[in-house]
Structure formats: structure tokens, C-alpha cells
Amino acid sequence: MFTRRTTLAAIVATPLLGKASYAQDAIEVKEMVLGNPDAVVTVTEYASYTCTHCASFHANTYPQLKENYIDTNKIKFIYREVYFDRFGLWASMIARCDNTKFFGITDMLYERQSEWSRAGDAPEVIAKMRKIGLIAGLSNEQMDACLNNQPMAEALVARFQETTATDDVSSTPTLFVNGTKYTNMPYTQLSDLIEQELGS
């Protein structure tokens, strides 16, 4: 489970993005949602792209959650990014280059986490991320624009700080089922909680 805390300046003020100016007021950070927006059960996941436990969750629990509850419109699923480091922020900016491809790119980022997150220094990590983006159908020009969009970077981190403070999230993955907070869990346990909320 990932629990490291980092300041906004430490994440955003990087060689790639330059010095932070904290001018995020005009930037809207879209909530990333799947499933039925009117479902009686909402499952929210707080996760970091560089968290190995999050990658395990997305390999072992999320596929069943998606098949049995999201794709069948039984729940509303919200995914919220947590940024404990600059690599996680950059991964988010790649995923958000095209919101229609966000969840597909997210899947690939977790599947290939060990390849890009341990690639070495920043240029090598970015190069590995770009390969994922290209496979997903993004162009290098799109990714250049996204990775160098500093106001968006600042807005994303500010949004992360706001939501994690409000929901008292300090580790990943953290799950909420209709507002009740849980730590990482196997699919069977999560399914039981959802079924209870559905009244099954």
C-alpha cells in the first residue's frame, strides 16, 4: 500500500513541466466515471499509477468489478488519481490526453507499470509512457501538449489534494462504497459489500 506524502511544488515543479505557478483557477478537472450515473451504489477508487498494490487491484479485482457491476450498470464507478510522485502525475496527464480513452490507457499503464515506472530517469520514463500512448492512438503532438500543460498539472494536483483531504485518504488503493471507506480488498469482499448496498 502506498502512503508517501509529497508537496504540490515537489510534484509539479519538475524539469518537464517547469516551475509551478499555481494558476489552476480556470481549469476544470473532469471526474472520471464509468457505469450507471444514477445507480444506487457508488464505488470510488483512489489510486496512484505508481502504486504496485493499485496495479495488483487492477489486475485481480477490477476486471471482475467491471464485468459484473460496471458493465451491467449496477453501480457508478469513480476513479480518482492520487499523486505521490511526478511519474504518477505524468501518467495521469497521458491518460487524460483523450478522456474517451482514459480508462483504456489507465488499464495499459497498470499492466505495464513495471516497464515505465522503473525505466530510470525522467526522459526514459516519458519515452515508455509515450509508447503506451501511441498504442492507444494518441499522437506525439497530443502528448507533447498534454505533458507540457502546466496549468492542468497544477489543477490535477490541487484537485487531488482537495479530494484526499476531504475524504481523509492517505494511502492507495482506498475504496469507498456509498461513502464508507475501506482499504484494499479482494473481489469477493468488495462484491459482498456491493451486494449488501444493492439489497441482495
Residue pairs with C-beta under 8 A, 6 or more apart in sequence:
1 51
1 53
1 171
1 172
1 173
1 183
1 184
2 48
2 50
2 51
2 52
2 53
2 54
2 82
2 84
2 171
2 172
3 170
3 171
3 172
4 84
4 85
5 84
5 170
6 83
6 84
6 85
8 20
8 22
8 154
8 157
8 158
8 161
9 20
10 86
11 83
11 85
11 86
11 89
11 157
12 20
12 86
12 89
12 150
12 153
12 154
12 157
13 19
13 20
14 86
14 122
15 122
16 86
16 90
16 122
16 126
16 147
16 148
17 147
17 148
17 150
17 153
18 150
20 150
20 153
20 154
21 150
21 151
21 154
22 154
22 158
23 151
23 154
24 151
24 152
24 154
24 155
24 158
26 151
27 151
27 152
27 154
27 155
28 155
29 155
29 156
29 159
30 96
30 99
31 78
31 80
32 78
32 79
32 80
32 99
32 102
32 103
33 76
33 77
33 78
33 79
34 66
34 70
34 76
34 77
34 79
34 103
35 69
35 70
35 71
35 73
35 74
35 75
35 76
35 77
36 73
36 74
36 75
36 76
37 76
38 76
39 73
39 74
39 75
39 76
40 197
40 198
41 69
41 74
41 75
41 76
41 177
41 178
41 194
41 197
41 198
42 75
42 76
42 77
42 78
42 176
42 177
42 178
42 179
43 65
43 69
43 75
43 76
43 77
43 78
43 175
43 176
43 177
43 190
43 194
44 77
44 78
44 79
44 80
44 167
44 175
44 176
45 57
45 77
45 78
45 79
45 80
45 173
45 174
45 175
46 80
46 82
46 163
46 164
46 167
46 169
46 172
46 173
46 174
46 175
46 176
47 54
47 57
47 58
47 79
47 80
47 81
47 82
47 172
47 173
48 54
48 81
48 82
48 83
48 84
48 85
48 88
48 172
49 81
49 87
49 88
49 91
49 92
49 95
49 106
49 109
49 110
49 113
49 117
50 84
50 85
50 87
50 88
50 91
50 113
50 117
51 82
51 84
51 88
51 172
51 173
52 113
53 172
53 173
53 184
54 110
54 172
54 173
55 110
55 111
55 113
57 173
57 184
58 106
58 107
58 110
58 111
59 110
59 111
60 186
60 187
61 185
61 186
61 187
61 190
64 187
64 191
65 77
65 187
65 190
65 191
66 77
68 74
68 191
69 75
69 77
69 191
69 194
70 77
74 194
74 198
75 194
79 103
79 106
80 160
80 163
81 88
81 92
81 156
81 160
82 88
82 160
82 164
82 169
82 172
83 89
83 92
83 156
83 157
83 160
84 172
86 122
87 116
87 117
87 125
89 153
89 156
89 157
90 125
90 126
90 129
90 147
91 109
91 116
91 129
92 156
93 146
93 147
93 149
93 152
93 153
93 156
94 105
94 109
94 129
94 130
94 132
94 133
94 138
94 143
94 146
94 147
95 101
95 102
95 105
95 106
95 109
96 102
96 146
96 152
96 156
97 105
97 133
97 138
97 142
97 143
97 145
97 146
98 105
98 136
98 137
98 138
98 142
101 136
101 137
101 138
104 136
105 132
105 133
105 136
105 138
108 132
108 135
108 136
109 116
109 129
109 132
112 128
112 132
115 128
116 125
116 128
116 129
116 132
117 125
119 125
119 127
119 128
126 147
129 143
130 140
130 143
133 142
133 143
134 140
146 152
163 169
164 170
167 174
167 176
167 181
168 181
169 181
171 183
173 183
173 184
174 181
174 182
174 183
174 184
175 181
175 182
175 183
175 184
175 185
175 190
176 182
177 190
177 193
177 194
177 197
178 197
182 190
182 193
